[in-house]
Amino acid sequence: MFLLQSAEATRPTFWRIGPVGKAAFYYLAAVAIAVFLLGAYRRVRSYTQGAEDPQDRLANLPGRTVAAARTILSNRTLRDRDLRAGMAHAFVLWGFLTLLIATTILGIDMDLYQPLTGESFFVGDFYLSYSLVVDAMGLLFIVGLAVLLYRRYAARDGAGDRLWGRHTSTEDDLFIWALFFLGVGGYLTEGVRILGQNYPDFETVSFVGWFVALVLEGAGMTPQMAVDAYPVVWWSHSILALAFIAAIPLGKPFHMLSSAANVVASDPDAGRRLPGVPADLEATNAESLDDFTWKELLDGDACTKCGRCSSVCPAKASGRPLDPRDVILDLKTYRESRDAGGESVPIIADGGTSVVDGETMESCLACMACMDACPVEIEHLTSFTRMNRQLVDQGDVDRNVQDVFQSVMQQGNTFGDPARERADWSDQLEFEVDDAREQSVEYLWYVGDYPSYDDRNKKVARSLARIFEDAGVEYGILYDDEQYDGNDIRRIGEEFLFVEQAGYHVETFEECDFEKIVCTDPHSFNTFENEYPEVDFADFADDPMMGFDVEDWDGAPVFHWTQVVEDLVSEGRLGLSGDELDYTVTYHDPCHLGRYNDEYEAPRDLIEATGCDLVEMPRNRANSFCCGGGGGGLWMDFDDDPKPSEERLREAIEDTPADAVEKFVVACPMCTTMFEDGRKTGGFEDDLEIVDVAELLIEAVEAGGPAVGGGAAETGNAGTDATADD
C-alpha cells in the first residue's frame, strides 16, 4: 500500500528546471501578477466614476459574501434552467478553485514555510492526499470544459445556440480554450514527470497523471525521452498559466472576479422596486455614462455572454429589437470605447445614432425574466428603466403611451374615462359595496383600472366582490377616489407622474380606516407593497407640480386577492368540498405575482380547491412566459410574430401533458386582456377558454350551493356570456 511509503512521498516542484530557470519563473510570475494587479486596479477605478447607488450595496458585507459564496459554489442559478450546462460549469468552477488553492498551498510551502522552518509540509500523507484531490478535481475541470466546448461548437442547433450573438468574439474562444489547455497541460506535465521518474509507487494516487504516463509510454516515449522533454512541457504549461493570470483583467476572464462581486453587491429586491428618484432629477436619466451607478457599470463586466437572458426574453422571442444581453454589452463596449478616448454619442435615442436605439427599450415588457435567468445577478431592469426615463425626458415616446400619460393626468386612469364611472362595474351586483372612505373596514380593496373600466375584467371584479361577500369579508373600495396605481408608467419611464399618483393614493389611504390592502391586479400589488414605501415623498412635497402634501408613508400590509381568498377557503368560509368542477385546466403565472413577488402557490391552491385537474405548462412558476402586457406592452402596437400571448396559448394547447386543456386560468387583469386578444388573433377561440381564478371559484361555489352574494355567477367565455355588459 502506498500509505506505507508516505514518509518519502513528495515531488520536486522545479524538477529539471535548474536555478536559472527557477529565477526566470519567479521573474515572469512577478510580472504577471503586476500586470494583473494594474489591470484590476484600472477596472475598479472605472467603477468609482459611476454615480452613487441609491441602495447600500455593501451593507452587512460578511453576510453578503457568505450568501454569495453559497450561490456561486452551488451553481444553483445555473442548474435551475439547464441542468447539463449547470453541472458542467460547476465542474469547471470547482476544479478551477481546487487547482487555484492547490497552487497557493504549494507556493506557501516553497516561499514561506520552507524558508522560515527549513522543512516542508509537502510530504507524506499530506502530499498523497493533496495529489489525489487535485487529480480528481482537475479531471472534473476538464470534463466540464469538454462538455461546454461541445455545447459551444457542436450543439449550435440546440442549447448551445444561445452562446452566440453580436458580441461573440475571438476572446471568448481564447478564454475557453486557454482553460482547456491549462487543464490538459497540467496532466501532461504530471504524466511526463511520472514516466521520467520511472513510476514512483506512491504516485498511483495521481491516477490521471499515472494514466497519461502509461499512454505516453504506449505511444513510444521512453523514460529518458520524458526526462529530456519535461523542461519544454513544464515551461509551456507555466507560460500559458502566467499569461492567463496577466490577461484576466484585460478581457472576458475578468468575469470570474466581477461576477462574484456582482452577486455580493446584488439587491434581492431589484426590479420589483426601482431606484428612488430625487426631485432634482440628479443621476436619474441616462444622458451619459456618468448617470449610471457603479453597480450598473459592474453589471457590464459581470456579463458572461451566456445568453440565458436572451433565451427567455418574450420580446426577443416575438421578433422585437430587444436582446437583453446585447443592451448590457453595448453599454459595456461604449464605456470601454470612451475610456480609450472614443467619440461621445447619446446613450439612447430614436434613429440609430445612439448606443441603444429607443425602439429597443420600448420593446421591454418589464417581465423580469432576464433578471431571473441571469446567473450573476445582472439587474437589467434598473438600467432599462433609466434609459426609458431618458426617452420620456427627450419626448421620444410611443404616441399611444403619450395618450396614456395624458389620460392619467386628466382622468386618473389609463382609459381616459371619467372618474365618476370607476365603480360602475358594481351596479350589476345584488348588494352594495362598502365605501372605505366612510366606514372602517378590514380590507381596503384596490380594484384597479382594468377591473373598473374594461368590460371583460369587470366580470372578474364582480366575481371577486361576490367571493368577499359570501365569505363575510369586511371590505370597501374608494369609488371615484381610486386612481391608477402607476406601476407600468413608471417602468416606461414616466417617473414624476408615478410619484404624483403614489402621493395621491397615500394621502387617500391615510384618510381611510382600514387594516390591510387587497389588490385585484398583481401590478398594483407590487407597487403598493414594494415601491410606495420607498418613495421619498418629503422630497417632492413642496413641488407645486405635485398635488399632495404627504411627506412619508409607513405602508400597510398588502395582499394579492388570491392570498386572502386562499385563507378563506382553508377556513371553509366558501363551503367548497374540492369536487365541484371537473375541468382540465392550466394556469399562467403573472410576472408581477410570480417572478416579482414569489407567489406561485395561492392561485394553484384555489384552482385545486374547485376540483379542477390542474396540468402545468412546461414553462411555469419562475420560468413562466410573459403575456406581453407588462412594461406598457398593453398599450403599444408591435408587429409581433408570434405575439407573446399567442405563443403562450400555443404552449398550453400543444405542450401540456393533457389530452385537452379546457380552460386557461389567469390571475391578472392585464393577462386576461392580452390572452383574450391572443385567443382571437391566434385562432384559438375554439380550443380553450380564458378564465380568471375568481370566475372559476364562483362557478365552483354556485355548483356546490346557492348563488353567491345573491347574484348570478358570471362564468364562461367573455364573448358569449349571457351576463356580459350591455
Long-range contacts (C-beta under 8 A, 24 or more apart in sequence): 2-128, 2-201, 2-202, 2-204, 2-205, 3-125, 3-128, 5-201, 5-202, 6-124, 6-125, 6-127, 6-128, 6-202, 7-123, 7-124, 8-123, 8-124, 8-202, 9-123, 9-124, 9-125, 9-127, 9-128, 9-200, 9-202, 10-120, 10-122, 10-123, 10-124, 10-127, 11-127, 11-193, 11-203, 13-106, 13-110, 15-193, 15-197, 15-230, 16-196, 16-227, 16-230, 16-231, 16-234, 17-231, 17-234, 21-231, 21-235, 25-238, 28-238, 28-239, 28-242, 29-242, 31-242, 31-246, 32-242, 32-243, 32-245, 32-246, 33-245, 35-246, 36-245, 36-246, 36-248, 36-249, 38-249, 39-246, 39-248, 39-249, 39-250, 39-254, 40-248, 40-249, 40-254, 40-257, 42-249, 43-249, 43-254, 43-258, 43-301, 46-297, 46-335, 46-339, 47-294, 47-297, 47-298, 48-294, 49-289, 49-290, 49-294, 49-297, 50-289, 50-290, 50-292, 50-293, 50-294, 50-295, 50-296, 50-297, 51-283, 51-290, 51-291, 51-292, 51-293, 51-294, 52-283, 52-293, 52-294, 53-275, 53-293, 53-294, 53-295, 54-275, 54-276, 54-293, 55-267, 55-275, 55-295, 57-265, 57-266, 57-267, 57-295, 58-265, 61-264, 64-264, 64-265, 65-264, 68-260, 68-263, 68-264, 68-266, 71-263, 72-259, 72-260, 72-263, 75-375, 77-374, 77-375, 77-376, 78-375, 80-622, 81-308, 81-312, 81-373, 81-623, 82-159, 82-308, 84-147, 84-151, 84-159, 85-147, 85-148, 85-151, 85-159, 87-144, 88-143, 88-144, 88-145, 88-147, 88-148, 88-151, 89-144, 89-148, 90-144, 91-140, 91-141, 91-143, 91-144, 91-147, 92-141, 92-144, 92-145, 92-148, 92-179, 93-144, 94-137, 94-140, 94-141, 95-137, 95-138, 95-139, 95-140, 95-141, 95-142, 95-144, 95-183, 96-141, 96-179, 96-256, 98-133, 98-134, 98-137, 98-138, 98-141, 99-134, 99-137, 99-138, 99-141, 99-183, 99-186, 102-130, 102-133, 102-134, 105-130, 128-202, 128-205, 131-203, 131-205, 131-206, 132-205, 132-206, 132-207, 134-206, 135-190, 135-205, 135-206, 135-207, 135-208, 135-209, 136-207, 138-183, 138-186, 138-187, 138-208, 139-208, 141-179, 141-183, 142-180, 142-183, 142-184, 142-187, 145-176, 145-179, 145-180, 145-183, 146-180, 148-176, 149-176, 149-177, 149-180, 152-176, 162-306, 162-307, 162-308, 162-310, 162-311, 163-305, 163-306, 163-307, 164-307, 165-305, 165-307, 165-310, 165-323, 165-325, 165-326, 166-323, 166-326, 166-329, 167-305, 167-325, 167-326, 167-329, 167-333, 168-305, 171-251, 171-252, 172-252, 172-305, 174-251, 175-251, 175-252, 175-253, 178-240, 178-244, 179-244, 181-240, 182-237, 182-240, 182-241, 182-244, 185-233, 185-236, 185-237, 185-240, 186-237, 187-212, 188-212, 188-233, 188-237, 189-230, 189-233, 189-234, 189-237, 191-215, 191-216, 192-216, 192-221, 192-226, 192-229, 192-230, 192-233, 193-226, 193-230, 195-221, 195-223, 195-226, 196-223, 196-224, 196-226, 196-227, 196-230, 197-223, 198-223, 252-304, 252-305, 254-301, 255-301, 255-302, 255-303, 255-304, 255-376, 258-298, 258-301, 258-302, 259-302, 259-304, 259-375, 259-376, 261-298, 261-302, 262-295, 262-298, 262-299, 262-302, 262-376, 262-377, 262-378, 263-376, 263-377, 265-295, 265-298, 266-377, 266-379, 267-379, 269-530, 270-371, 270-379, 270-381, 270-382, 271-368, 271-371, 271-379, 271-381, 271-382, 271-596, 272-368, 272-526, 272-530, 272-531, 272-596, 272-597, 273-530, 273-531, 273-534, 274-381, 274-382, 274-385, 274-490, 274-491, 274-531, 275-382, 276-534, 276-535, 276-536, 277-389, 277-495, 277-496, 277-499, 278-536, 278-539, 279-539, 279-540, 279-543, 284-386, 284-389, 284-495, 285-386, 285-389, 285-390, 285-393, 286-347, 286-348, 286-383, 286-386, 286-387, 286-389, 286-390, 287-346, 287-347, 287-390, 288-344, 288-347, 289-331, 289-334, 289-335, 289-338, 289-347, 291-347, 291-386, 292-331, 292-383, 292-386, 295-379, 296-331, 296-379, 296-382, 296-383, 296-386, 297-335, 299-328, 299-378, 299-379, 299-380, 299-383, 300-328, 300-329, 300-331, 300-332, 300-335, 301-332, 302-376, 302-377, 302-378, 303-328, 303-329, 303-332, 303-376, 303-378, 304-375, 304-376, 305-329, 306-375, 308-373, 308-374, 308-375, 309-369, 309-370, 309-371, 309-373, 309-374, 309-378, 309-380, 310-370, 311-373, 312-369, 312-370, 312-372, 312-373, 312-623, 312-625, 313-369, 313-370, 314-365, 314-367, 314-369, 314-625, 314-626, 314-628, 314-644, 314-647, 315-363, 315-364, 315-365, 315-644, 317-625, 317-644, 317-647, 318-628, 318-638, 318-640, 318-641, 318-642, 318-643, 318-644, 318-647, 319-639, 319-640, 319-641, 320-363, 320-638, 320-640, 321-357, 321-359, 321-360, 321-363, 322-360, 322-361, 322-363, 322-364, 324-370, 324-380, 327-356, 327-360, 327-361, 327-380, 327-383, 327-384, 328-378, 328-380, 328-383, 330-355, 330-356, 331-355, 331-356, 331-383, 347-387, 347-390, 348-387, 348-390, 348-391, 349-391, 349-394, 349-396, 350-396, 356-387, 358-391, 358-396, 361-387, 361-388, 361-391, 362-388, 362-391, 362-397, 362-398, 362-632, 362-636, 363-638, 364-388, 364-491, 364-631, 365-591, 365-626, 365-628, 365-629, 365-630, 365-631, 365-633, 365-644, 366-488, 366-491, 366-591, 366-630, 366-631, 366-632, 367-591, 367-595, 367-626, 367-630, 367-631, 368-591, 368-595, 368-596, 369-591, 369-595, 369-625, 369-626, 372-595, 372-622, 372-623, 381-491, 385-490, 385-491, 385-493, 387-493, 388-491, 388-492, 388-493, 389-493, 389-495, 390-493, 391-493, 392-492, 392-493, 392-494, 392-495, 393-493, 397-492, 397-493, 398-632, 398-635, 398-636, 400-635, 400-636, 400-637, 401-492, 401-632, 401-635, 401-636, 403-635, 404-489, 404-632, 404-635, 405-489, 405-494, 405-497, 408-483, 408-484, 408-486, 408-489, 408-497, 408-501, 409-497, 412-483, 412-484, 412-501, 412-504, 413-449, 413-452, 413-453, 413-483, 413-484, 414-449, 414-484, 414-489, 414-635, 415-449, 415-453, 415-454, 417-453, 419-480, 419-483, 420-480, 421-453, 422-447, 422-452, 422-453, 422-479, 422-480, 422-482, 423-447, 423-452, 423-477, 423-479, 423-480, 425-451, 425-452, 425-458, 425-461, 425-462, 426-461, 426-462, 426-465, 426-477, 428-462, 428-711, 428-723, 428-725, 429-462, 429-465, 429-466, 429-709, 429-711, 430-709, 430-710, 430-711, 431-469, 431-709, 431-710, 431-711, 433-465, 433-475, 433-476, 433-477, 434-474, 434-475, 434-476, 434-477, 435-476, 435-477, 435-478, 435-479, 436-475, 436-476, 436-477, 436-478, 436-512, 436-514, 437-476, 437-478, 437-479, 437-481, 437-511, 437-512, 439-476, 439-513, 440-513, 440-514, 441-474, 441-475, 441-476, 441-513, 441-514, 441-515, 442-473, 442-474, 442-475, 442-514, 442-515, 442-516, 443-468, 443-473, 443-474, 443-475, 443-476, 443-514, 443-515, 443-516, 443-517, 443-518, 443-564, 444-475, 444-476, 444-477, 444-478, 444-509, 444-512, 444-514, 444-516, 444-517, 444-518, 444-556, 445-475, 445-476, 445-477, 445-517, 445-518, 445-519, 445-520, 446-477, 446-478, 446-482, 446-485, 446-517, 446-518, 446-519, 446-520, 446-521, 446-524, 446-528, 447-477, 447-482, 447-520, 448-485, 448-519, 448-520, 448-521, 448-523, 448-524, 448-669, 449-484, 449-485, 449-521, 450-521, 450-669, 450-670, 450-672, 450-673, 451-520, 451-521, 451-669, 452-482, 454-669, 454-673, 455-718, 455-724, 455-725, 456-672, 456-673, 456-676, 456-718, 457-669, 457-672, 457-673, 458-725, 459-692, 459-695, 459-714, 459-718, 459-721, 459-723, 459-724, 460-520, 460-669, 460-672, 460-692, 460-694, 460-695, 461-520, 462-711, 462-714, 463-692, 463-694, 463-695, 463-697, 463-698, 463-713, 463-714, 464-520, 464-561, 464-694, 465-709, 466-698, 466-708, 466-709, 466-711, 466-713, 467-565, 467-568, 467-574, 467-694, 467-697, 467-698, 467-701, 467-708, 469-708, 469-709, 469-710, 470-573, 470-574, 470-701, 470-708, 470-709, 471-565, 471-568, 471-573, 471-574, 472-573, 473-564, 473-568, 475-518, 476-514, 478-508, 478-512, 481-508, 482-508, 485-521, 485-523, 485-524, 485-527, 485-528, 486-527, 487-523, 487-524, 487-526, 487-527, 487-531, 487-592, 488-523, 488-630, 488-631, 488-632, 488-634, 489-632, 490-527, 490-531, 491-630, 491-631, 491-632, 492-631, 492-632, 496-545, 499-535, 499-537, 499-540, 499-546, 500-545, 500-546, 500-547, 500-548, 502-527, 502-531, 502-532, 502-535, 502-537, 503-535, 503-537, 503-540, 503-541, 503-546, 503-547, 503-548, 503-550, 504-547, 504-548, 505-532, 506-532, 506-537, 506-548, 506-550, 506-553, 507-548, 507-549, 507-550, 509-553, 509-556, 510-550, 510-553, 514-556, 515-556, 515-557, 516-556, 516-557, 516-558, 516-559, 517-556, 517-557, 517-558, 517-559, 518-558, 518-559, 518-560, 518-561, 518-564, 519-558, 519-559, 519-560, 519-561, 520-561, 520-669, 521-592, 521-668, 521-669, 521-670, 522-560, 522-590, 522-591, 522-592, 522-593, 522-596, 522-597, 522-667, 522-668, 523-592, 523-630, 523-668, 523-670, 525-558, 525-559, 525-560, 525-592, 525-593, 525-597, 526-592, 526-596, 526-597, 528-558, 529-558, 529-597, 530-596, 530-597, 560-593, 560-597, 560-599, 560-602, 560-667, 561-694, 562-593, 562-599, 562-602, 562-603, 562-606, 562-667, 562-693, 563-599, 563-602, 565-602, 565-606, 565-694, 565-697, 566-602, 566-605, 566-606, 569-605, 569-606, 569-609, 570-605, 574-697, 574-701, 575-701, 575-704, 575-705, 576-609, 576-610, 576-697, 576-700, 576-701, 576-704, 577-611, 577-704, 578-608, 578-609, 578-610, 578-611, 579-611, 580-610, 580-611, 580-699, 580-700, 580-701, 580-703, 580-704, 581-610, 581-611, 581-612, 581-696, 581-699, 581-700, 581-703, 582-611, 582-612, 582-613, 583-612, 583-613, 583-662, 583-663, 584-612, 584-613, 584-615, 584-658, 584-659, 584-660, 584-661, 584-662, 584-663, 585-612, 585-613, 585-614, 585-615, 585-661, 585-662, 585-663, 585-664, 585-665, 585-691, 585-696, 586-614, 586-615, 586-616, 586-617, 586-652, 586-656, 586-658, 586-661, 586-663, 586-664, 586-665, 587-614, 587-616, 587-620, 587-665, 587-666, 587-667, 587-693, 588-617, 588-624, 588-627, 588-648, 588-652, 588-664, 588-665, 588-666, 588-671, 588-675, 589-620, 589-621, 589-622, 589-624, 590-624, 590-627, 590-666, 590-667, 590-668, 590-670, 590-671, 591-624, 591-626, 591-627, 591-630, 592-630, 592-668, 593-667, 593-668, 594-621, 594-622, 594-624, 595-622, 595-624, 603-665, 603-667, 603-693, 606-693, 606-696, 606-697, 607-665, 607-693, 607-696, 609-697, 609-700, 610-696, 610-697, 610-699, 610-700, 611-700, 612-663, 612-696, 613-658, 615-656, 615-657, 615-658, 615-661, 616-656, 616-657, 617-648, 617-651, 617-652, 617-655, 617-656, 618-651, 618-655, 618-656, 619-651, 625-651, 627-668, 627-670, 627-671, 627-674, 627-675, 627-678, 628-674, 628-678, 629-670, 629-671, 629-673, 629-674, 630-670, 633-674, 634-670, 634-673, 634-674, 642-682, 643-677, 643-678, 643-681, 643-682, 644-674, 644-678, 645-674, 645-675, 645-677, 645-678, 645-679, 645-682, 646-678, 646-681, 646-682, 646-684, 648-675, 648-678, 649-675, 649-678, 649-679, 649-682, 649-684, 649-687, 649-688, 650-682, 650-684, 652-688, 653-684, 653-687, 653-688, 661-688, 662-688, 662-689, 663-688, 663-689, 663-690, 663-691, 663-696, 664-688, 664-689, 664-690, 664-691, 665-691, 665-692, 665-693, 665-696, 666-690, 666-691, 666-692, 666-693, 667-692, 667-693, 676-718, 685-719, 689-716, 689-717, 690-717, 690-718, 691-715
